[in-house]
Amino acid sequence: MSRQRQPDSRKAHLNIFGPVVILVLLAFILAYQFVQPAPPDHIRISSGQPEGAYYLFAQRYRERLRQEEIDLEVLPSAGSIDNIGRLIRGEAEVALVQGGTSGNSGEGEMLRSLGSLYFEPLWVFHRESVPVQHLIDLHGRRIAIGGEGSGTRALALQLLAANEITTDNSPLQALGGREAADALLNGELDSAFFVASPKSPVVRTLLEAPDIRLMNFQRAEAYTRIHRYLSSVLLPEGVIDMKRNIPGQPTTLLAASANLVVRADIHPALMDLLLQAAKEVHGEGGWFEQNGQFPAPDYLAYPLSSEAERFYQYGPPLLQRYLPFWAATLVDRLKVMLLPFLALMIPLFKIMPPIYRWRMRSRIYRWYREVLAIDRRLFDDDDRQLDKAHDQLQRIEREVSHIDIPLSFAEELYDLRLHIGLVQQKLERLRQKPETAAGG
């Protein structure tokens, strides 16, 4: 009665494939050391004052990233200078920064720009009683240049300094936003600087005020040549209010550009996600931007990141176009694992079939050594040797009948059993010879 040897079969397969599996696992463990960590699910963006455009845009970014299960915490701030400080101190990973407000050169090593987002016009309002054709006309006047930490203040100081207007010869006041507008309307100021969206309530209020005028930058071309981060934009006649024809004439303004700035060590996948959000939020354009003009790799406050450069050349990463963000980043992180897999599996696919055939046939061929040894001893004229050979052949036959091999190797197994049978026949003839001789 034959015995089942399934446990032996599993053990044999383990002996064959076990080392291969262990080798592959070790290669994966080694490769995993080079896999980037997963992107964090919580980051912070330093935005600006709650009534400003930066804060509103940051809220739209937050909604977009929430779709990908990334929590974007919006942090109000005093403005661009404050935002830059938070990035450097690690209090935020992302910030909206006005062009031209970058500080010392060391910041460039820590910060990267993902691109410019839209034009931010510089609005210089003045009282009708104060005639202003050029900024030099504001010499000695009471001027609001924006609050401490704001991008408006940084830009205003640069432009006024170019006209030799400083705190030494003019009363420059650190006021911004609604506070500066109210002071200008009440006659406490002669002029005020604002960097804001044309849809800003403060800007609209001042444009509609009867005794307030908007300065037309007649020398805008000169300013853009000197300060490369600035652009010249045209505010068309009547674009604010067609019925009341506000503004009453085409007005040339200077404009900086809002930049999306990140820490250089932020996860690369988050850069791609932020750029996709920026494209959705700012891609339609506005009063000064054409459809599809922004985000753009121009008018940058800091060096453009390599991830952003690839985004502008080729678009979003291929995986993020078709997979959820978490799945795309997981596949992208684990792609480094393909290298050891291919490096091992390709040669293993070539050498494993021969090894497997050799191991299967070795179960059969190892018995030939004993069968051949018995066959050679059959010619010894020794009855004891013949009896011993008979017992050995019976043992071999029993063992061979229990060999467990795939059906594809059955031919070799039956060849072995046939050869064992041939030796048994020869043995029986030799054992019968003495009996035949005795009978004769």
BARO-729638 format. One line per 3 residues: number of its first residue (from 1); their letters; for each residue x, y, z of C-alpha. Coordinates in steps of 0.5 Angstrom, whole numbers, plus 2048, in hexadecimal, padded with zeros to 3 digits. Layout:
NUM) a) X:Y:Z ~ ...
END
This chain:
1) msr) 800:800:800 ~ 803:806:7FE ~ 804:80C:802
4) qrq) 803:814:801 ~ 809:818:801 ~ 805:81F:801
7) pds) 809:822:807 ~ 810:820:803 ~ 80E:823:7FD
10) rka) 80C:82A:801 ~ 813:829:804 ~ 816:828:7FD
13) hln) 813:82E:7FA ~ 815:832:800 ~ 81C:830:7FF
16) ifg) 81C:832:7F8 ~ 818:838:7F8 ~ 81A:83B:800
19) pvv) 821:83D:7FE ~ 81E:841:7F8 ~ 818:844:7FD
22) ilv) 81D:846:802 ~ 822:849:7FD ~ 81C:84E:7FA
25) lla) 81A:850:801 ~ 821:852:803 ~ 821:856:7FD
28) fil) 81B:859:7FE ~ 81D:85B:805 ~ 823:85E:803
31) ayq) 820:862:7FD ~ 81A:864:802 ~ 820:868:806
34) fvq) 820:86D:800 ~ 818:86E:7FF ~ 816:875:801
37) pap) 812:876:807 ~ 80A:877:806 ~ 808:87E:805
40) pdh) 805:881:80B ~ 7FD:882:80C ~ 7FE:888:80F
43) iri) 801:88F:80D ~ 801:896:80E ~ 800:89C:80A
46) ssg) 802:8A3:80C ~ 7FD:8A7:808 ~ 7FC:8AF:80A
49) qpe) 7F6:8B3:80E ~ 7EF:8B0:80E ~ 7EC:8B5:80A
52) gay) 7F2:8B4:804 ~ 7F2:8B0:7FE ~ 7F8:8AC:801
55) ylf) 7F3:8A9:806 ~ 7EE:8A8:801 ~ 7F2:8A4:7FC
58) aqr) 7F5:8A0:802 ~ 7EE:89E:804 ~ 7ED:89C:7FD
61) yre) 7F3:898:7FD ~ 7F1:895:803 ~ 7EB:892:800
64) rlr) 7EF:88F:7FA ~ 7F4:88C:7FF ~ 7EE:889:803
67) qee) 7EB:885:7FD ~ 7F2:881:7FD ~ 7F2:880:805
70) idl) 7F7:885:806 ~ 7F5:88A:80C ~ 7F8:891:80A
73) evl) 7F8:896:810 ~ 7F7:89D:80E ~ 7FB:8A2:813
76) psa) 7F9:8A9:812 ~ 7FF:8AE:812 ~ 801:8B5:812
79) gsi) 803:8B4:80B ~ 809:8B2:806 ~ 80F:8B3:80A
82) dni) 80C:8B0:810 ~ 80A:8AA:80C ~ 811:8A9:80A
85) grl) 814:8AA:811 ~ 80F:8A4:813 ~ 812:8A0:80D
88) irg) 819:8A1:80F ~ 817:89F:816 ~ 813:899:814
91) eae) 80D:89B:817 ~ 809:89A:810 ~ 80B:896:80A
94) val) 808:89A:805 ~ 806:8A2:804 ~ 804:8A7:7FF
97) vqg) 809:8AC:7FE ~ 809:8B3:7FA ~ 80E:8B3:7F5
100) gts) 814:8B8:7F7 ~ 814:8B6:7FE ~ 819:8B1:7FF
103) gns) 81E:8B3:804 ~ 826:8B1:805 ~ 829:8AC:800
106) geg) 829:8A6:805 ~ 822:8A5:805 ~ 823:8A3:7FD
109) eml) 826:89C:800 ~ 820:89B:805 ~ 81A:89D:800
112) rsl) 817:89C:7F9 ~ 812:89F:7F5 ~ 80D:89A:7F2
115) gsl) 80B:8A0:7ED ~ 807:8A7:7ED ~ 800:8A7:7ED
118) yfe) 7FD:8AD:7EB ~ 7FF:8B5:7EB ~ 7FE:8B9:7F1
121) plw) 7FD:8C0:7EF ~ 800:8C6:7F3 ~ 7FB:8CB:7F4
124) vfh) 7FD:8D2:7F6 ~ 7F7:8D6:7F9 ~ 7F8:8DD:7FA
127) res) 7F3:8E3:7FC ~ 7F1:8E7:7F7 ~ 7F3:8ED:7FA
130) vpv) 7FA:8EA:7F9 ~ 7FC:8EA:7F2 ~ 801:8E4:7F0
133) qhl) 804:8E2:7EA ~ 80A:8DF:7EC ~ 80C:8DC:7F3
136) idl) 811:8E1:7F4 ~ 80B:8E6:7F5 ~ 80A:8E2:7FB
139) hgr) 810:8E5:7FE ~ 80E:8E8:805 ~ 807:8E5:805
142) ria) 804:8E0:80A ~ 804:8DA:807 ~ 801:8D3:809
145) igg) 806:8CE:807 ~ 803:8C7:80A ~ 804:8C4:810
148) egs) 80A:8C0:813 ~ 80B:8BA:810 ~ 807:8BB:80A
151) gtr) 809:8BB:803 ~ 806:8C2:801 ~ 80B:8C5:806
154) ala) 811:8C1:803 ~ 80F:8C3:7FC ~ 80D:8CB:7FE
157) lql) 814:8CC:801 ~ 817:8C9:7FB ~ 814:8CE:7F6
160) laa) 814:8D4:7FB ~ 81B:8D3:7FC ~ 81C:8D3:7F5
163) nei) 819:8DA:7F5 ~ 81D:8DC:7FB ~ 817:8DC:800
166) ttd) 819:8D9:806 ~ 817:8DA:80E ~ 81C:8DF:80F
169) nsp) 818:8E4:80A ~ 811:8E1:80A ~ 80C:8DF:80F
172) lqa) 80C:8D8:80D ~ 807:8D4:811 ~ 806:8CD:812
175) lgg) 7FF:8CC:811 ~ 7FB:8C7:80C ~ 7F4:8C4:80A
178) rea) 7EE:8C7:80D ~ 7F2:8CB:812 ~ 7F6:8CF:80C
181) ada) 7F0:8D0:808 ~ 7EC:8D3:80E ~ 7F1:8D8:80F
184) lln) 7F2:8DA:808 ~ 7EA:8DB:808 ~ 7EB:8DF:80E
187) gel) 7F0:8E4:80C ~ 7F5:8E1:811 ~ 7FA:8DF:80B
190) dsa) 7FC:8E2:804 ~ 7FD:8DB:801 ~ 7FD:8D4:802
193) ffv) 800:8CE:7FF ~ 7FC:8C7:7FE ~ 7FE:8C1:7FA
196) asp) 7F7:8BD:7F9 ~ 7F2:8BA:7F5 ~ 7EE:8BF:7F1
199) ksp) 7E8:8BB:7F4 ~ 7EA:8BD:7FB ~ 7E5:8C1:7FF
202) vvr) 7EA:8C6:801 ~ 7EC:8C7:7FA ~ 7E5:8C8:7F7
205) tll) 7E3:8CD:7FD ~ 7E9:8D1:7FB ~ 7E8:8D1:7F4
208) eap) 7E1:8D3:7F5 ~ 7E2:8D9:7FA ~ 7E1:8E0:7F7
211) dir) 7E7:8E3:7FA ~ 7EC:8DD:7F9 ~ 7F0:8DC:7F2
214) lmn) 7F4:8D6:7F0 ~ 7FB:8D8:7ED ~ 7FD:8D6:7E6
217) fqr) 804:8D3:7E6 ~ 807:8D7:7E0 ~ 80E:8D5:7E1
220) aea) 80C:8CD:7E1 ~ 810:8CB:7DC ~ 816:8CE:7E0
223) ytr) 814:8CB:7E6 ~ 814:8C4:7E3 ~ 81B:8C4:7E0
226) ihr) 81E:8C6:7E7 ~ 81A:8C1:7EB ~ 819:8BB:7E6
229) yls) 814:8B8:7EB ~ 80F:8BD:7E9 ~ 80A:8BD:7E3
232) svl) 806:8C3:7E0 ~ 7FF:8C2:7E0 ~ 7F9:8C6:7DD
235) lpe) 7F2:8C7:7E1 ~ 7ED:8C8:7DB ~ 7E9:8CE:7DC
238) gvi) 7E2:8CC:7DF ~ 7E4:8C5:7E1 ~ 7E2:8C6:7E8
241) dmk) 7DB:8CA:7E7 ~ 7D9:8CB:7E0 ~ 7D3:8CF:7E2
244) rni) 7D7:8D4:7E6 ~ 7DD:8D3:7E1 ~ 7E2:8D1:7E7
247) pgq) 7E8:8D2:7E6 ~ 7E6:8D8:7E1 ~ 7EC:8D7:7DD
250) ptt) 7F1:8D1:7DB ~ 7F6:8D0:7E1 ~ 7FD:8CD:7E1
253) lla) 7FF:8CA:7E7 ~ 805:8C6:7E9 ~ 804:8BF:7EB
256) asa) 808:8BA:7EF ~ 806:8B2:7EF ~ 804:8AE:7F4
259) nlv) 808:8A8:7F5 ~ 807:8A1:7F8 ~ 80D:8A0:7FC
262) vra) 80F:899:800 ~ 815:897:804 ~ 81A:893:800
265) dih) 819:88D:805 ~ 811:88C:804 ~ 80F:886:801
268) pal) 810:886:7F9 ~ 809:883:7F8 ~ 806:888:7FC
271) mdl) 809:88D:7F7 ~ 806:88A:7F1 ~ 7FF:88A:7F5
274) llq) 800:891:7F7 ~ 801:893:7F0 ~ 7FB:88F:7ED
277) aak) 7F7:893:7F2 ~ 7FA:89A:7F0 ~ 7F8:898:7E9
280) evh) 7F1:897:7EB ~ 7F1:89D:7EF ~ 7F4:8A2:7EB
283) geg) 7F4:89F:7E4 ~ 7EE:8A3:7E1 ~ 7F2:8AA:7E2
286) gwf) 7EF:8B0:7E4 ~ 7EF:8B8:7E2 ~ 7F6:8B8:7E1
289) eqn) 7F7:8B1:7DF ~ 7F5:8AD:7D9 ~ 7F2:8A6:7DA
292) gqf) 7F8:8A1:7DB ~ 7FD:8A6:7DC ~ 7FE:8A4:7E3
295) pap) 801:8A0:7E7 ~ 807:8A2:7E3 ~ 80F:8A1:7E4
298) dyl) 810:8A8:7E4 ~ 810:8AE:7E8 ~ 813:8AA:7EE
301) ayp) 815:8AC:7F5 ~ 81A:8A6:7F6 ~ 81D:8A0:7F2
304) lss) 818:89C:7EE ~ 818:895:7F1 ~ 81A:88F:7EC
307) eae) 813:88C:7ED ~ 80F:892:7EB ~ 814:893:7E5
310) rfy) 812:88C:7E3 ~ 80B:88D:7E4 ~ 80B:893:7E0
313) qyg) 80E:88F:7DA ~ 80A:889:7DB ~ 804:88A:7DF
316) ppl) 802:886:7E5 ~ 806:87F:7E6 ~ 803:87A:7E2
319) lqr) 800:876:7E8 ~ 7FD:87C:7EC ~ 7F9:87D:7E5
322) ylp) 7F5:876:7E6 ~ 7F6:874:7ED ~ 7F4:877:7F4
325) fwa) 7FA:87B:7F7 ~ 7FB:876:7FC ~ 7FB:870:7F7
328) atl) 800:874:7F2 ~ 805:876:7F8 ~ 805:86F:7FA
331) vdr) 807:86C:7F3 ~ 80C:871:7F2 ~ 80F:870:7F9
334) lkv) 80F:868:7F8 ~ 812:869:7F0 ~ 819:868:7F3
337) mll) 817:861:7F5 ~ 816:85F:7EE ~ 81E:860:7ED
340) pfl) 820:85A:7F2 ~ 81A:856:7EF ~ 81C:857:7E8
343) alm) 823:856:7EA ~ 822:84F:7ED ~ 81B:84C:7EA
346) ipl) 81E:84D:7E3 ~ 824:848:7E4 ~ 820:844:7E9
349) fki) 81B:843:7E3 ~ 821:840:7DF ~ 824:83C:7E4
352) mpp) 81E:839:7E8 ~ 81B:834:7E3 ~ 822:831:7E2
355) iyr) 823:830:7EA ~ 81C:82E:7EB ~ 81D:828:7E5
358) wrm) 823:826:7E8 ~ 820:826:7EF ~ 81A:822:7ED
361) rsr) 81F:81D:7E9 ~ 824:81C:7EE ~ 81E:819:7F2
364) iyr) 81E:813:7ED ~ 825:813:7EB ~ 828:812:7F2
367) wyr) 826:80B:7F2 ~ 82A:809:7EB ~ 830:809:7F0
370) evl) 82D:804:7F4 ~ 82A:800:7EE ~ 831:800:7EA
373) aid) 835:7FE:7F0 ~ 830:7F8:7F1 ~ 831:7F6:7E9
376) rrl) 838:7F6:7EA ~ 838:7F1:7F0 ~ 833:7EC:7EC
379) fdd) 839:7E9:7E9 ~ 83D:7E7:7EF ~ 83C:7E0:7F0
382) ddr) 839:7E1:7F7 ~ 832:7DE:7F9 ~ 832:7E3:7FF
385) qld) 834:7E9:7FB ~ 82E:7E7:7F7 ~ 829:7E6:7FD
388) kah) 82C:7ED:7FF ~ 82B:7F0:7F8 ~ 824:7ED:7F8
391) dql) 822:7F1:7FF ~ 825:7F7:7FC ~ 821:7F7:7F6
394) qri) 81B:7F6:7FA ~ 81C:7FC:7FE ~ 81E:800:7F9
397) ere) 817:7FE:7F5 ~ 813:800:7FB ~ 817:807:7FC
400) vsh) 816:809:7F5 ~ 80F:807:7F5 ~ 80E:80D:7FA
403) idi) 811:812:7F6 ~ 80D:818:7F5 ~ 80E:81C:7EF
406) pls) 80A:820:7EA ~ 807:81D:7E4 ~ 80C:820:7DF
409) fae) 812:81C:7E2 ~ 80E:815:7E2 ~ 811:812:7DC
412) ely) 818:813:7E0 ~ 815:80F:7E6 ~ 812:809:7E2
415) dlr) 819:809:7DE ~ 81C:808:7E5 ~ 817:803:7E7
418) lhi) 818:7FF:7E0 ~ 820:7FF:7E2 ~ 81E:7FC:7E9
421) glv) 81A:7F7:7E5 ~ 81F:7F5:7E0 ~ 825:7F4:7E6
424) qqk) 820:7F0:7EA ~ 81F:7EB:7E4 ~ 826:7EB:7E3
427) ler) 827:7E9:7EB ~ 821:7E4:7EA ~ 825:7E0:7E4
430) lrq) 82B:7E0:7E8 ~ 828:7DD:7EE ~ 824:7D8:7EA
433) kpe) 82B:7D5:7E7 ~ 82D:7D1:7ED ~ 826:7CE:7ED
436) taa) 826:7CC:7E6 ~ 82D:7C9:7E6 ~ 82B:7C5:7EC
439) gg) 825:7C3:7E9 ~ 829:7C0:7E3
END
